Amino acid sequence: KPSREGGDRYYKSLRRTALHRLVSIHDDNTEYRLGEEMRQPARQNHGGGFYAYATRSEAESFARSAGVDDPVILRVEGSGPYCRYQSKLAFSRMVPVEIVSE
């Protein structure tokens, strides 16, 4: 039986704004705060949810490919319904746990 995804072993790349907010590299707007749960239904075909990677190096690689040379990498907890896109996952619930590099 396949194991269910979830837990606090995922990584998220963000950008720090001039006002020190941590925001999504993808939309440059969604703000992430340590310890605050975020909710959005994960949907197929990149239709929703909060994205994270299975490894820190994959999160760093995403940031580089998006043109962000100095990303903030968070360890996050993902839970609830999810969608998998190879090593990237979209979770319905996400809690930023800690900053692992910046």
C-alpha positions as CSV (number, residue, x, y, z in Angstrom):
1,K,0.0,0.0,0.0
2,P,1.5,3.4,-0.9
3,S,2.2,5.8,1.9
4,R,0.2,8.9,2.2
5,E,2.0,12.2,1.6
6,G,2.1,14.8,4.4
7,G,4.1,15.8,7.4
8,D,6.8,18.4,8.0
9,R,9.5,17.3,5.7
10,Y,8.8,19.4,2.6
11,Y,10.5,22.6,1.3
12,K,9.2,25.8,-0.1
13,S,11.1,28.5,-2.0
14,L,10.0,32.1,-1.3
15,R,11.2,35.6,-2.0
16,R,11.7,38.2,0.7
17,T,10.3,41.6,-0.1
18,A,11.8,45.0,0.8
19,L,9.3,45.1,3.7
20,H,10.6,41.7,4.9
21,R,7.5,39.8,3.9
22,L,8.0,36.2,2.6
23,V,6.0,35.8,-0.6
24,S,5.4,33.3,-3.3
25,I,7.9,33.3,-6.2
26,H,5.0,32.2,-8.4
27,D,2.5,35.0,-7.8
28,D,4.7,37.5,-5.9
29,N,1.7,38.1,-3.6
30,T,0.8,35.1,-1.4
31,E,2.4,35.7,2.0
32,Y,3.8,33.0,4.2
33,R,4.2,33.4,8.0
34,L,5.9,30.9,10.3
35,G,3.4,28.9,12.3
36,E,0.3,30.1,10.4
37,E,-1.8,27.5,8.7
38,M,-2.8,28.3,5.1
39,R,-5.8,26.6,3.4
40,Q,-6.7,26.2,-0.2
41,P,-8.1,23.1,-1.9
42,A,-5.5,21.3,-4.0
43,R,-6.8,20.7,-7.5
44,Q,-5.5,18.7,-10.5
45,N,-3.8,20.6,-13.3
46,H,-2.2,23.2,-11.0
47,G,-5.7,24.5,-10.1
48,G,-5.1,25.2,-6.5
49,G,-3.3,24.3,-3.3
50,F,0.1,25.3,-1.8
51,Y,3.2,23.9,-3.5
52,A,6.2,22.4,-1.9
53,Y,9.0,20.1,-2.9
54,A,10.2,16.8,-1.4
55,T,13.8,18.0,-1.1
56,R,15.5,21.3,-0.3
57,S,17.6,21.0,-3.5
58,E,14.5,20.8,-5.6
59,A,13.1,23.9,-4.0
60,E,16.4,25.7,-4.6
61,S,16.4,24.5,-8.2
62,F,12.9,25.9,-8.7
63,A,13.9,29.3,-7.4
64,R,16.9,29.4,-9.8
65,S,14.8,28.4,-12.7
66,A,12.3,31.3,-11.8
67,G,15.2,33.8,-11.8
68,V,15.5,34.2,-8.0
69,D,19.1,34.0,-7.0
70,D,18.6,34.6,-3.2
71,P,15.5,32.6,-2.2
72,V,14.4,32.0,1.3
73,I,13.9,28.2,1.8
74,L,11.3,27.1,4.3
75,R,10.6,23.7,5.8
76,V,6.9,23.3,5.7
77,E,4.2,20.9,6.9
78,G,1.8,19.8,4.3
79,S,-1.5,18.0,5.0
80,G,-5.0,17.3,3.7
81,P,-5.9,16.4,0.2
82,Y,-3.0,16.8,-2.2
83,C,-1.9,16.5,-5.8
84,R,1.5,15.2,-6.9
85,Y,3.5,16.6,-9.9
86,Q,6.6,14.5,-9.9
87,S,8.7,15.9,-7.0
88,K,6.4,18.9,-6.5
89,L,3.2,18.5,-4.4
90,A,0.2,20.8,-4.0
91,F,-1.3,20.5,-0.5
92,S,-4.7,21.8,0.7
93,R,-3.1,22.8,4.0
94,M,0.4,24.1,4.7
95,V,2.1,25.5,7.8
96,P,5.5,27.1,7.4
97,V,7.6,25.5,10.1
98,E,11.1,27.1,9.9
99,I,13.5,29.0,7.7
100,V,16.3,26.7,6.7
101,S,18.2,29.1,4.5
102,E,18.2,32.7,3.3
